[in-house]
């Protein structure tokens, strides 16, 4: 494979070449007649084509690669049902701020006026859940792929669709206009707002920083960690931003956003801060209890990638743009005189840990705790949506950014296994473990075959409770009938073996620890059933 092309290129080759230049090395999807030319060009340019079992999974695998190399994920889908299958993961990328280029094919313009089989307007279909969507007209491929990468990676990232008609994909030219987007240089803030922010930090007795997903999209994790350590500022993160500061650090209070029990500890802390800094905090990840989380007269500094139009909160001082440069400017020469009573942050950290049930003999927290003990430092975990995600997001300690991958804004099910596959494909030597509910793994069971086909030694830990635990809790809490939330169990061990993997069933910590350590050494997936029983999440979230 090579990224060297002749001077005369097709539209597909121009698109593929530019993606390679942007750092993309993988593309995920399912072939169809309308995308064959595009796929061939991607392969020639140097992007590895990975066949998936469902386009929705392909998008999550593409996201998994972005978490490793920072290049936009690439998803391709064929006409009609192919791109329709991908709607969920495109909406997920839009809400979870994932840069993604979505490539699809459509029939030529004239044919679209006279032929209807599988034909609908892909652009109109996806515009509501994309950052942008374009149909590539003759002569525009060079401009539009550059524009797509620019839009997908700038500000708050997101998915951009390029719908390329079959005839345009093969259009040849030796005079393509191929601009090259160059990001703006980082600019630090100045003026009265900066003076005010510096003064607040300098005099603060209770400074606190809340970091979110924009920190990851701007690669500002080191800057946030350095700011917290140098200024003795405790850190709370959203679930997506876990690991921005090693969660074993005394200043790290872990992730927040979905647990009412944790909120009872963290929200009063936030409301008592006399200098609250929101660094890349995007409340798209948070539940309604995080709306208007501070008082109108509180000293709050909001540093975000884009102007605040969500109105989940409004801060008195706002900086838009580069998070690292802004934090550096605010902290320049300013160290709080005596931040926090000596015992308050350790006591808060201990109170959060007590909520986790870490010492239980067996149950959801024991599963996560033992999995963390069985996994090497630097392990990347992925987790599906459900009650187990809330427990895991507080129990699993991340030692680095991008250490826990999940759908934290859209909260879509069926994401953990494909996220793990994409992450493992991008960096084969990295230990990766997936956590799923028994209902979630059944949604996209076929992707286990993708893990098998690529020889990926991924432990997949299944929380077996034979119910939709989070929804059952809500149903019961509202004194509603038990309806549509429970189901008979599946023998996942037998399923795993039938699909070419390994299967283990565990009822205790010791067997789980052994199963996970063994799984990392295999050249196929291991489906590990951790049987916790029904109503296992009562009193935990």
C-alpha positions in Angstrom: 0.0 0.0 0.0 1.2 3.5 -0.7 -0.1 7.1 -0.5 1.7 8.0 -3.7 -0.7 8.8 -6.6 -0.3 10.0 -10.1 -1.0 13.6 -11.1 -4.2 12.6 -12.7 -6.6 11.4 -10.0 -10.2 10.4 -9.5 -12.4 12.2 -7.0 -12.2 9.1 -4.8 -8.4 9.2 -4.9 -8.4 12.9 -3.9 -10.6 12.2 -0.9 -8.6 9.2 0.1 -5.2 11.1 -0.3 -6.4 14.0 1.9 -7.7 11.6 4.6 -4.3 9.9 4.7 -2.6 13.3 5.0 -4.9 14.1 8.0 -3.5 11.0 9.8 -6.3 8.5 9.0 -5.1 5.0 8.8 -8.3 3.0 9.1 -11.8 2.9 7.5 -14.7 0.8 8.8 -17.9 -0.3 7.0 -19.7 -2.7 4.8 -19.3 -2.8 1.0 -22.0 -2.0 -1.5 -21.9 -1.3 -5.2 -22.1 2.4 -4.7 -18.9 2.7 -2.6 -16.5 0.2 -4.2 -14.5 2.9 -6.0 -14.2 4.8 -2.8 -13.1 1.7 -0.9 -10.5 0.9 -3.5 -9.1 4.4 -3.3 -8.9 4.3 0.5 -7.0 1.1 0.3 -4.5 2.4 -2.2 -3.9 5.6 -0.2 -2.9 3.5 2.9 -6.1 3.2 4.9 -6.8 -0.3 6.1 -10.3 -1.4 5.3 -12.1 -3.3 8.1 -15.3 -5.2 7.3 -17.8 -5.0 10.2 -21.1 -6.7 10.8 -23.2 -3.6 11.2 -22.5 0.0 10.1 -23.4 1.3 13.6 -20.6 -0.8 15.0 -18.3 0.5 12.3 -18.8 4.0 13.5 -17.8 3.1 17.1 -14.7 1.3 15.8 -13.8 4.4 13.9 -14.2 6.4 17.1 -11.9 3.9 18.9 -9.1 4.8 16.5 -9.5 8.5 17.1 -9.0 8.0 20.8 -5.5 6.6 19.9 -4.2 8.7 17.1 -6.3 11.9 17.1 -7.2 11.6 13.4 -10.8 11.7 12.4 -12.5 8.3 12.4 -13.6 7.1 8.9 -16.9 5.2 8.3 -18.1 4.2 4.9 -21.6 2.9 4.1 -23.5 2.1 0.9 -26.7 3.5 -0.4 -30.0 3.3 1.4 -30.1 0.7 4.2 -26.3 1.0 4.7 -26.3 4.7 5.6 -29.6 4.3 7.4 -28.0 1.7 9.7 -25.3 4.3 10.6 -27.7 7.0 11.7 -27.4 6.1 15.4 -23.6 6.2 15.5 -23.5 9.5 13.5 -25.9 11.0 16.0 -23.6 9.7 18.8 -20.5 11.3 17.2 -22.4 14.6 16.9 -23.4 14.6 20.6 -20.2 13.0 21.9 -18.0 15.5 20.0 -16.2 12.8 17.9 -14.5 13.9 14.7 -15.7 11.6 12.0 -15.8 11.5 8.2 -18.7 9.5 6.9 -18.4 8.5 3.2 -21.3 7.1 1.3 -22.3 6.7 -2.4 -25.5 7.6 -4.2 -26.8 7.2 -7.7 -26.0 9.8 -10.4 -28.2 12.9 -10.5 -30.1 12.0 -13.6 -30.7 8.4 -12.4 -32.0 9.8 -9.1 -34.8 11.5 -11.1 -35.8 8.3 -12.8 -35.0 5.5 -10.3 -36.3 4.9 -6.8 -35.0 1.5 -5.5 -33.1 2.2 -2.2 -32.9 5.9 -3.2 -33.4 8.7 -0.7 -31.6 11.9 0.1 -28.7 11.0 2.4 -27.8 14.6 3.0 -31.3 15.6 4.2 -31.5 12.4 6.2 -28.4 13.1 8.2 -28.3 16.9 8.4 -30.1 17.0 11.7 -27.6 14.8 13.4 -24.4 15.9 11.7 -22.1 18.8 12.1 -22.3 19.2 8.3 -23.4 17.2 5.3 -22.4 17.6 1.7 -23.1 16.1 -1.7 -19.9 16.1 -3.8 -20.7 17.6 -7.1 -18.4 17.3 -10.2 -15.1 19.2 -9.6 -15.6 19.8 -5.9 -14.0 16.8 -4.2 -10.7 18.5 -3.4 -12.5 21.5 -1.7 -15.1 19.4 0.1 -12.8 16.8 1.7 -10.6 19.6 3.0 -13.7 21.5 4.3 -15.1 18.3 5.8 -11.8 17.6 7.8 -11.8 21.3 8.9 -15.3 21.2 10.2 -15.0 17.8 11.7 -11.9 18.7 13.8 -12.5 22.4 14.6 -14.3 23.9 17.6 -16.4 21.1 19.1 -15.7 18.2 16.7 -18.4 16.1 15.1 -19.3 14.0 12.1 -19.4 15.3 8.5 -21.0 13.4 5.7 -19.7 13.3 2.1 -22.2 11.8 -0.2 -20.4 11.0 -3.4 -22.4 9.9 -6.5 -21.1 6.9 -8.3 -20.2 8.8 -11.4 -18.4 11.5 -9.5 -16.4 9.0 -7.5 -14.7 8.0 -10.8 -14.4 11.5 -12.2 -10.8 12.0 -13.4 -8.9 15.3 -13.5 -5.3 16.6 -13.4 -6.4 20.0 -12.1 -8.1 19.3 -8.8 -8.2 22.3 -6.5 -6.9 20.9 -3.3 -6.5 23.4 -0.4 -5.0 22.4 2.9 -6.7 23.5 6.1 -4.2 24.8 8.7 -5.4 25.3 12.2 -5.1 28.7 13.9 -2.3 29.1 16.4 -3.3 29.1 20.0 -4.1 32.5 21.4 -4.1 33.4 25.1 -6.8 35.7 26.4 -6.1 39.3 27.6 -7.9 42.2 29.0 -10.2 42.9 32.0 -11.7 39.4 32.1 -8.2 37.8 32.3 -7.3 40.2 35.1 -10.5 39.3 37.0 -9.9 35.6 36.5 -6.3 35.8 37.8 -7.4 37.8 40.8 -10.1 35.2 41.7 -7.6 32.4 41.5 -4.9 34.3 43.5 -7.3 35.0 46.4 -9.2 31.7 46.3 -9.5 29.6 49.4 -11.6 26.9 47.7 -10.6 26.7 44.0 -12.0 23.8 42.0 -11.8 22.7 38.3 -14.4 20.8 36.4 -13.0 19.4 33.1 -15.0 17.9 30.2 -14.8 16.4 26.8 -13.3 19.6 25.1 -10.1 18.9 27.0 -9.7 15.7 25.1 -10.7 17.1 21.7 -8.1 19.9 22.1 -5.4 17.5 23.5 -5.2 19.8 26.6 -5.0 17.0 29.2 -1.4 17.7 30.2 -2.2 21.4 30.6 -5.2 20.7 32.9 -3.2 18.2 35.0 -0.3 20.7 35.3 -2.6 23.6 36.3 -4.3 21.5 39.0 -1.0 20.3 40.5 0.8 23.6 40.3 -2.1 25.5 41.9 -3.3 22.7 44.3 -6.7 22.8 42.6 -8.9 19.7 43.0 -10.3 18.2 39.8 -13.7 16.7 39.0 -14.3 15.4 35.4 -17.1 14.3 33.3 -17.1 10.6 32.5 -15.5 11.2 29.1 -12.7 13.2 30.6 -11.7 10.6 33.3 -7.9 10.3 33.5 -7.0 13.8 32.5 -5.3 13.7 35.9 -4.3 10.2 37.1 -7.3 9.3 39.3 -4.9 7.9 42.0 -3.7 11.5 42.5 -4.9 13.1 45.8 -6.4 16.0 43.9 -8.5 13.9 41.6 -12.1 13.4 42.7 -13.0 11.2 39.7 -15.9 11.4 37.2 -19.4 12.7 37.7 -22.7 13.3 35.9 -25.1 10.4 36.2 -25.1 9.2 39.8 -27.5 11.1 42.1 -25.7 9.6 45.1 -22.3 11.0 43.9 -24.0 14.3 43.1 -25.1 14.7 46.7 -21.4 14.8 47.6 -20.0 16.7 44.6 -22.6 19.4 43.9 -22.3 21.0 47.4 -18.5 21.1 46.9 -19.0 22.9 43.5 -21.5 25.3 45.1 -19.0 26.2 47.9 -16.1 27.0 45.6 -14.9 30.6 45.5 -13.2 30.1 42.2 -14.8 27.5 39.9 -13.0 26.9 36.6 -14.9 25.0 33.9 -12.2 23.7 31.5 -13.7 22.3 28.3 -16.8 21.4 30.3 -19.6 20.5 27.9 -22.8 19.7 29.8 -24.1 17.6 27.0 -22.7 14.7 29.1 -24.7 15.6 32.2 -28.2 14.9 33.6 -30.7 17.6 34.5 -29.4 17.9 38.1 -26.3 19.7 36.7 -28.4 22.5 35.2 -27.6 25.9 36.8 -25.1 24.2 39.1 -23.7 27.4 40.7 -25.0 30.7 42.0 -25.4 33.7 39.8 -22.9 35.7 41.9 -20.3 32.9 42.2 -16.8 33.3 40.8 -17.0 31.1 37.8 -14.6 31.0 34.8 -15.9 29.1 31.8 -13.3 28.1 29.2 -15.0 26.3 26.2 -14.3 25.4 22.6 -17.4 27.4 21.4 -19.7 30.1 22.7 -22.2 28.9 25.2 -25.5 28.4 23.4 -26.7 25.4 25.6 -27.8 27.6 28.5 -27.4 24.7 31.0 -25.5 27.4 32.9 -24.2 30.9 32.4 -20.9 32.1 33.9 -19.8 35.6 34.7 -16.4 35.2 32.9 -16.2 33.3 29.6 -13.2 32.5 27.4 -13.7 30.8 24.0 -11.0 28.9 22.2 -7.7 27.3 23.4 -8.1 25.7 26.8 -4.3 25.1 27.4 -3.4 28.7 26.6 -6.2 30.1 28.7 -5.3 28.0 31.7 -1.7 29.0 31.4 -2.6 32.7 31.3 -4.9 32.5 34.3 -2.4 30.6 36.3 0.6 32.8 35.4 2.3 33.8 38.6 -0.8 33.0 40.6 -0.8 30.4 43.3 -3.8 30.4 45.8 -2.6 31.4 49.2 -4.1 28.5 51.3 -6.5 26.4 49.2 -9.0 24.2 51.0 -9.0 23.0 54.6 -6.4 20.2 54.8 -8.9 17.4 55.4 -11.8 18.4 53.1 -10.7 17.0 49.8 -9.4 13.7 51.2 -12.7 13.3 53.1 -14.6 14.0 49.9 -12.5 11.4 48.1 -13.2 8.9 50.9 -16.9 9.6 50.9 -17.1 8.9 47.1 -15.2 5.7 47.5 -17.6 4.5 50.2 -20.4 4.9 47.7 -18.7 2.4 45.4 -19.1 -0.8 47.6 -15.5 -1.6 46.8 -15.2 -4.1 49.7 -18.2 -6.2 48.7 -17.6 -9.9 48.3 -19.5 -10.0 45.0 -21.6 -7.7 43.0 -21.3 -5.0 40.3 -18.6 -3.0 42.1 -16.6 -6.2 42.9 -16.6 -7.1 39.2 -15.1 -3.7 38.3 -12.7 -3.6 41.2 -11.4 -7.1 40.4 -11.1 -6.3 36.7 -9.0 -3.2 37.5 -6.7 -5.3 39.7 -6.4 -7.9 36.9 -5.6 -5.3 34.2 -2.1 -3.8 33.6 -1.4 -0.1 34.1 -2.4 1.8 30.9 -5.3 -0.5 30.1 -8.1 1.1 28.1 -11.6 0.2 29.1 -14.8 0.6 27.2 -18.3 0.4 28.7 -21.8 0.1 27.4 -24.8 2.1 28.6 -26.8 0.9 31.5 -26.7 0.8 35.3 -23.3 -1.0 35.2 -21.8 2.1 33.3 -22.6 4.4 36.2 -21.1 2.0 38.8 -18.0 1.4 36.6 -17.5 5.1 35.9 -16.9 5.7 39.6 -15.1 2.5 40.4 -12.7 2.1 37.5 -9.7 4.3 38.0 -8.1 5.8 34.8 -4.4 6.5 34.9 -4.4 8.4 31.5 -6.7 10.4 29.3 -8.9 8.5 26.9 -8.7 5.6 29.4 -12.4 4.9 29.6 -14.4 5.0 26.3 -18.2 5.2 26.3 -21.2 6.9 24.8 -21.6 9.6 27.5 -23.8 12.1 25.7 -26.2 10.0 23.6 -25.8 7.0 25.9 -26.4 4.5 23.2 -26.3 0.8 23.8 -24.1 -1.6 21.9 -21.1 0.6 21.8 -18.6 -1.1 24.1 -17.5 -4.0 22.0 -16.9 -2.1 18.8 -15.2 0.7 20.6 -12.8 -1.9 22.1 -12.2 -3.4 18.7 -11.4 -0.1 17.1 -9.1 0.9 19.9 -7.3 -2.5 19.8 -6.9 -2.4 16.0 -5.4 1.1 16.2 -2.8 -0.1 18.9 -2.6 -3.9 19.0 -0.1 -3.9 22.0 -2.4 -1.9 24.2 -4.5 -3.9 26.8 -8.2 -3.2 26.1 -11.1 -4.6 28.0 -14.9 -4.1 27.3 -17.7 -4.1 29.9 -21.3 -4.8 28.7 -24.7 -5.6 30.1 -26.2 -8.9 29.0 -28.8 -7.0 26.9 -26.2 -4.8 25.3 -23.9 -7.6 24.2 -26.9 -9.3 22.5 -27.6 -6.1 20.5 -24.3 -6.5 18.4 -23.2 -10.0 19.2 -22.0 -10.3 15.6 -19.1 -8.0 16.2 -17.5 -10.7 18.4 -16.8 -12.4 15.1 -14.9 -9.2 14.0 -12.7 -9.5 17.1 -12.1 -13.1 16.2 -11.3 -12.4 12.6 -8.6 -9.9 13.6 -7.2 -12.1 16.4 -7.9 -9.5 19.1 -7.4 -10.7 22.7 -10.1 -8.6 24.3 -11.7 -9.6 27.6 -15.5 -8.8 27.3 -17.0 -8.8 30.8 -20.7 -9.3 30.8 -22.8 -8.1 33.8 -25.4 -10.9 33.8 -28.6 -9.8 35.7 -31.2 -10.8 33.1 -32.8 -7.4 33.1 -32.4 -3.8 31.9 -31.2 -2.9 35.4 -31.3 0.9 35.1 -34.8 1.0 33.5 -36.1 -1.5 35.9 -34.9 0.7 38.8 -36.7 3.7 37.3 -39.8 1.6 36.7 -39.9 0.3 40.2 -39.1 3.8 41.7 -42.1 5.2 39.8 -44.3 2.4 41.2 -45.0 1.2 37.7 -45.5 -2.4 36.7 -42.5 -4.6 35.7 -42.9 -4.4 32.0 -40.4 -5.2 29.1 -37.3 -5.1 31.3 -36.6 -8.7 32.2 -35.7 -11.6 30.0 -34.4 -15.2 30.1 -30.6 -15.7 30.3 -28.3 -16.6 27.4 -25.5 -19.1 27.8 -22.8 -16.7 26.7 -20.0 -19.2 27.3 -21.5 -21.5 24.7 -22.1 -18.6 22.4 -18.5 -17.5 22.7 -17.2 -21.0 21.8 -19.5 -21.3 18.9 -18.3 -18.0 17.5 -14.6 -18.9 17.8 -13.8 -17.2 21.0 -13.4 -18.4 24.6 -16.1 -18.3 27.3 -16.0 -18.3 31.1 -18.7 -18.0 33.7 -17.8 -16.4 37.0 -19.5 -16.1 40.4 -16.6 -14.8 42.5 -13.6 -12.5 42.5 -10.9 -15.1 42.2 -12.3 -16.8 39.1 -13.0 -13.4 37.4 -9.4 -12.2 38.1 -8.0 -15.4 36.6 -10.4 -15.3 33.6 -9.4 -11.7 32.7 -5.6 -12.2 33.1 -5.9 -15.3 30.9 -8.0 -13.4 28.3 -5.3 -10.8 27.7 -3.0 -13.6 26.4 -5.3 -15.1 23.9 -5.5 -14.2 20.2 -9.3 -14.1 20.2 -12.0 -12.6 22.4 -13.1 -14.0 25.7 -16.7 -13.6 26.8 -16.7 -13.5 30.6 -20.1 -13.9 32.2 -20.1 -12.2 35.7 -23.3 -13.5 37.2 -24.6 -10.8 39.6 -28.4 -11.5 39.7 -31.4 -9.3 39.4 -31.8 -6.0 41.3 -28.0 -5.9 41.9 -27.8 -2.1 41.5 -30.2 -1.2 44.3 -28.8 1.6 46.5 -25.7 2.1 44.3 -26.5 4.9 41.8 
